[in-house]
């Protein structure tokens, strides 16, 4: 079921707030640099964490990093430096040492913004006909605008990466925003109708509810909007959020959009693996960005 980029934006309610840099604190670590940022998004101050290579001149490729959920509302953008239990290790230092500028911001209700619960925030927005995921994606889009504006970033070489909730943030925004030139996402790509049929949909947070979406499109159609830009999809076959039957349906729809673009869509499907990054996924992601950014 095809959907246009503009229609998806309407369903999601994506509105990008104006973004500006309010404050920055820089520290040097072993082989990379960290910038602790305060970004003003509309009338809200939002924490950002950025990693970059040391002593590199000119414009660099960059990665917009969507942090995960995992029920830990206190973490947010800290994931870039501290990692999570389902990551091999923190990716901020890894990407910096590989030559990328990488930015993550606290999504609404996470990190320094965890002053209200996900449930309360989602309910308040829904009563106004809006959605929490739309707000998240608007903020993620603003972070992309800031990242593209930096003098050390090549705006023609910006990719997106995320695991779990960060996966949805990454490939959905890539579907709607062609400034993202390549996207690699882990552990959250599956046909939502099939997830409902299987009873697996309740594993998602309430943040992901987009009223009316399934009347017009599903995950595969959203992934298809990324085409022909390069896309890497990684899943664990024992992950309740990526059951093989639901992945197969989504993959079928997305892969059809790449039929005339061989090599630009890749799938890493790990047997017996649950909701976690694997060494094979890590190797694939690093190779993917090296080839496409």
Secondary structure, DSSP 8 states (H G I E B T S, - for coil): ----HHHHHHHHT-----EEEEEEEEEEETTEEEEEEEEEETTEEEEEEEEEESS--S-EEEEEEE---TT-TTTGGGHHHH--TTSSS-HHHHHHHTT-EEEEE--TTSGGGTTS-HHHHHHHHHHTT--HHHHHHHHHHHHHHHHHHSTTEEEEEEEEEEETHHHHHHHHHHHH-TT--EEEEES----HHHHHHHT-GGGS-GGG--TTGGGT--HHHHHHTTTTSEEEEEEETT-TTS-HHHHHHHHHHHHHHTTTSTTSEEEEEETT--SS--HHHHHHHHHHHHHH-
